Amino acid sequence: MNKSRMFVVIGLITCPFIFFCVFSPNETILNPIIKAGNELKSTEKSNFSAEWNETIVRYLKFPLDNAYGSHAIVLLAAAYATESGAILELGMGSTSTPILHCVSTEQKRFVLSADSDIRWVNHFISLYGNSTLHQMMHVDVQSQMGVEWARADIHSAATWSIVFIDHRPGPRRQFDLFGYSSRSTLVILHDTEQSALYNYGTGLRAYPYQYRFTKLKTYTDVLSSKNETLLNRIRFLLETVPDSYFSPNVTLKESS
């Protein structure tokens, strides 16, 4: 065999080996990269869940209210996920208003709390005052349909990040549910297990992105006409909460 033929044979034998060495995945290098990536994802998820858990324990009272205050953890998840922007509370109460006051203070967010019952308004003004960041507003409602809410000049107060709907009279909610679909990034709607009673159907159709939280007896919806990603983040937050947190017997304390 002459030299030229010998080089050709050697080349044919060694080329596949060289190709394999150069282009095939190097498990020695690749495995640590995959492992590091998985560890990073695990760490991120763990830290994220720990921070969310701390927020729950700091803001909420346990056992969680299964009725009038069942919206608390949903409202908190919305505030936690958005982090900024103005919040409108339609319907004040012993659960939602203290949470939103803390959110306003800690996140430096403007909150407008409005109610048709002057007693709620006066009660929270006596507790928190009527500050630049957290304003209290009385809407004097005399009609059964609550048309006074439409005349209250709330719509122009801010561009809303979150609107919480839980006000009276009940028949008014359907109109505000529809009206705020284009004026707020998120709407948190309470009492949705009674959608027919409140005539929520038409208003709900204005929101392409919806999530119904049903782990407590009285349901709460998270709605958006604009931001599916944000809604899914809130869904993730709520679905990672341990089921034991919704037990009527659970008592949690903030760690020191």
N, C-alpha and C positions, 0 to 999 in steps of 0.2 A: 504494500500500500504506500503510495507516495505521500509526501507531507501535506499537500493541499487537501487530499481526501481525508486524511486523519484529522485536520482542523475542523472540517465540515462535520464529521461524525461527533467530535467532542463538543462542538457548538450545539448540535441538535440535542445532545444529552443534557448539557448544562443549562440551556436557555429556560426550559420549564422550571428548573429548580430556582434559578435567579428570579424568574417572574413570580414564583410563589413566595419567595422570601421578601421581595419588594412590595408586592401588591396585596398579599393576603393579610387579614387582620392579625396584628401582633397581640396575642393573648396576654403576654407578659406586661405589655403597656396598657392594653385596652381594659383588662379586668380592674386594675386600680382606678381607672377613670370612671368606669361604670359604678364601681363601689363608692367612690367619692361623690359622684352625682346622686346616687341613692341616699347616701348619708346626708347630703346637703338638703335634699327634699324632705327627708325625715326630720331633720333639725328645724327647718323652716316651719313645717306643719306643727311640730311640737311647741316651738316658741310662740307661734301664732295662737294655738289653742290655749296655752298657758296665760297669755295676755288677755284673751277673751274671757277666760275663766275668772281671772282677777277682776275684770270689769263687772262681770255678773255679780260676783260676791260683794263687791264694793257698792254697787248701785241698788241691788234688789233685796227685798225682804223675803225670808223663807219661813214657812212654806209659801210658794207662789199662790197668788189669788187665782182661783179657778173661774171667777165670774167677772165682776166689774173691773178688776185690774188685770185680767188675763192678757191684755195687750202689752204689759210692761216689758217683757223680755224681747218682744218684737220691735217695739219702739226703741229700746236700747240698742238692739242689733243694727237698726237703721242709722242711728246716730253714730255708732261705732264705725260702720262701714263708710259713711259719707264724710265724716271728720270735719266738714266745714259747710257753710251755707246757712241761710235763715230757715227757721222752723216755725210753723204755724200750728197752734193747738186749738182746734175747734171743739170745745167741751173740756172744762177743767175738772180735776178730781184729785183725790188723795193719793193716787198712784202716779198718774202721768205728769202732773204739774211739778211735784218734787224732783222726779227724774229729769225733766227738761230743765229745771232750774239748775241742777248740778251740771248738766251738759253745757248749758249756757255759760256757767262760771268756769268750768274746766277747759272747754274747747273755745271759749271766747266767741260764742255764736249768738246772733240775735234770735230771740224767741219772743213771739207774740202769743200770749195765752188769752183766749176769749171765751166768755160764757154768758148765757142768758140769765143765769141765776146770780144776782148781785151778792148773795152770801158767799159763794165760792170766790168771787173776785175780791171782796173785802177781806176774806180769810187769808188769802195768799198775799195780798198787799201788806197785811199786818205782819206776816212772817218774813217776807222777802223785800218789801218795798216795791217801788215801781221804777226800776232802774233803766238806764239806756239800753243795756243788753237784754233784760227780761222785762217786757212791758205787759201789763194786765189791762184787759179791756172788757167793759160790760156792754152787751148788746141787748137792748130793751125789747124783748119779743112779746108781742101781744096777740099775734095771729096764729091760727092753728097750723098753717103751712110755713111759718117762720120766714116770711118774706123780708123781715127786718135784717136778716143776715146779709141779704143782697145789697141793702142800703148802707151797710156799716162801713163802707170804704176800706175793707180789709184787703181787697184784691190788689190795690195799688201800693200796699205797705212795703212789699219787698218781692224779690224774685225768690220763690220758695225752693229750698232743697227737699224739705219734708213737710207734708201737710198731714196732720193727724185728725181723723174725722170720727167724733164720738159725741156730737152735740145734740141739743134738743131745740125744737121738737123733732121727733124721729122722721116725719115726712120731709123735712128740709134736707136731710142727708143725701137723698138721691140727686138733688140738683147740684149740690156742692161736689159730690163725687164726680159728676160729669164735668162741672165747671173747672175744677182744678186739674183735670187730666192734661191740660195744655199749659198750666201755670206752675207746675211743680215737678221736680225730677221723680220724687216718690210720693205716694199716698199710702198711709197706713189706715186701714178701715176696720173698725171694730164691729162685733156682733154679726159676723157674716154667716153664722149658722142659721140666722133668721133673714136671709137675703130677700125672701118673698115678702116678709112683713115690712121691711124697709124699702121695698121696691128698688133694690140695688141693681137689678138685671140690666137695664138700659145703660146705666153709668159704667158698669163693669165692662161692657163691650167697647168702651173707649180706651181700654188698656190692653195692648197686645201681650204684655208681660205680667204674669200674675203668679203669686204663690200664696197658698192658704195654709196657715199654721193651725194645726188641729190637736196639738198635744195637751191642750187645756180645754175645759168644757165649753167655754165661750170662744169662738174662733176669731182670728184676726188675719186680714189679708194684707200682703205687701204688693203694691201695684205700681207699674210704671208704663208710660206711653213712649218713653225715650231711651231707657238704659237697661238692656237685658243683662249686661255684665254685672252691674251693680245689684240688681235683683238676685242674681245667682250667687253673688257673694253673701248676701244676707241669708239666703236659703242655706248655704253652706254653714254659716255661723250657727243658725238655729238647729240644723240637723246634727251638728257635732256635740250639742249639749247632751250630757248623759240623761237617760230616761229617769234615773233616780232623782234628778233635780225637780221633777214634776210630781213627785210623791207628796201626798198631804202631810206626811210625817217627817219630811226632811227638814233639818235645820243646819244652815251653813254659816260659818263665821269667817270674817276676813282675817287672813293670816297676818301676824304682826311682822 
